[in-house]
Amino acid sequence: MANKIELKWYEKKQGINLKKKISAEQKKQDADEKQRRKLEEKNNSEKQLKQKKEKIERIQKQQKKNFTAERISSLYDPTGIPRDAAAIIEKFDDIVSSTHPLNSKQRALLPQQISALSHNLTDQRGDRRMGYMNETTALSAYVHYFLWWNLVRLVKLFSNLDKSFFDFKDDCIFVDIGSGPLTVPIALLLARPELRKKNVTFYCIDISQQALSFGEDIFLSVAARLETTTWKIIRVKGTLDTSVKDKADLVTCANMLNELHDDADMPPDFLAKKNTDRLVSFVDSKNAKARILSIEPGDPRSARLVSLMRDAFIRKNFIPVAPCCHSETCPMDGKKGGKWCNFAFAVDNAPADLKRISEKANLAKERAVLSFVAVERGEQKEENPSFITMRIASDPIRLPGHRTGYYACSSKGLLLAVTNQKLFSGEKIKVPAPRKPMPKDTKSGALIIDL
Ligand SMILES: C[S@@+](CC[C@H](N)C(=O)[O-])C[C@H]1O[C@@H](n2cnc3c(N)ncnc32)[C@H](O)[C@@H]1O
């Protein structure tokens, strides 16, 4: 103890015990010391924390400075979707319920029917009848559920594809094959406001007349909400082999080709060539601006088919404009053991009612995925050798040394882009070409590029 403790005269008079006084005083001093140390420790740790934060900020700033990539575009930017389209998609069940209302019993059975159709379209496809869209319950499940999810996917994609891909003259012809309930025409009308005022004649081909007829009602209801009436829908009951009166400026085909090949025993490259020939047959051979868009579900088998069709389109003098940024060999062709090209986005912002139905049907999902190729007639422009353009085609991959990588597609082949910046599946970025040869990742064979 620093000072000697003695009893004051009045304390002696009060009969206070010196020992007790010393002990009380000691306790008080110990407590004060403890408090002081605690405060000092707190100040120190706050100081350390502040220093740590400042250091991280400094590093992040430096990393941003070092990140030389130019973000060109994204396939799934939610801000790219027109506001009126987003509002319609959010409450799309209102539209379907107005054109095809369900009574309470049908509504109660809907989740069960959705689940059954989902199995039919995926793991039990061997049992599916070709004309399943003519069955009332399957069609009802499709328009109340699958159409809605497909619109979520397609409107996001169509809104973010390059504007030039949808640059058509005022009077134009579109053909959609395997149109079902007109999913692609509805998605295009929603996603591309610049097309709403054009005089589009849209041939919609499907083997199910009933699906087309349901789809036309829904299309007209959407068009009325968007206050646009210029598109002429021509329903055609037919197959991929059917021909229509006019040659098309744009041919689309979504979620159908994978169904066609369920029981085909021909090799996939043969089927891909056949599909490509058929899709190309819908455009005028003299149309120098003809465009074709083929979209399939994001599974390995469909991705393989899409990649093979891309090759076949290139052989027919079309160039892939998305997602590919080049016409070289596809480095994500879905061959056994290799990477397959697909693009996923989180569905946190999907319509709440749609997510509720998904849960009821035991089909809750966290991500939406698709594989696609958009091609147009023309010649591939030469890439400036000082830069590499790449499409990010994976989720982040944890690498040794606390690093993160992303697989990306480029004219140099498959890349493993290593960066501390957060990138998203579907982003297109451009970086200065490295001066030294890029090392190879032993696991994937991808060329490693530091961003
Ligand atoms: C999964 S649905 C896709 C519908 C729509 N394209 C979409 O993305 O929501 C497949 C459609 O292809 C149609 N279909 C199946 N085989 C066909 C064929 N050979 N020719 C034309 N349509 C076909 C089915 O009737 C069905 O409407």
The ligand as a Gaussian input file, in Angstrom:
#p B3LYP/6-31G(d) Opt

LIG

0 1
 C      -41.084000     -26.974000     -71.504000
 S      -42.185000     -26.359000     -72.676000
 C      -41.453000     -24.797000     -73.051000
 C      -42.470000     -23.765000     -73.391000
 C      -41.889000     -22.367000     -73.522000
 N      -41.010000     -22.264000     -74.650000
 C      -41.197000     -21.971000     -72.245000
 O      -39.980000     -21.725000     -72.272000
 O      -41.845000     -21.878000     -71.203000
 C      -41.840000     -27.282000     -74.120000
 C      -42.844000     -27.018000     -75.215000
 O      -42.371000     -27.646000     -76.394000
 C      -43.487000     -28.217000     -77.053000
 N      -42.987000     -29.261000     -77.957000
 C      -42.529000     -30.498000     -77.662000
 N      -42.120000     -31.128000     -78.759000
 C      -42.286000     -30.259000     -79.793000
 C      -42.022000     -30.311000     -81.184000
 N      -41.515000     -31.382000     -81.742000
 N      -42.296000     -29.226000     -81.932000
 C      -42.817000     -28.111000     -81.372000
 N      -43.103000     -28.024000     -80.068000
 C      -42.827000     -29.063000     -79.270000
 C      -44.362000     -28.723000     -75.925000
 O      -45.705000     -28.868000     -76.338000
 C      -44.194000     -27.593000     -74.915000
 O      -45.174000     -26.608000     -75.084000

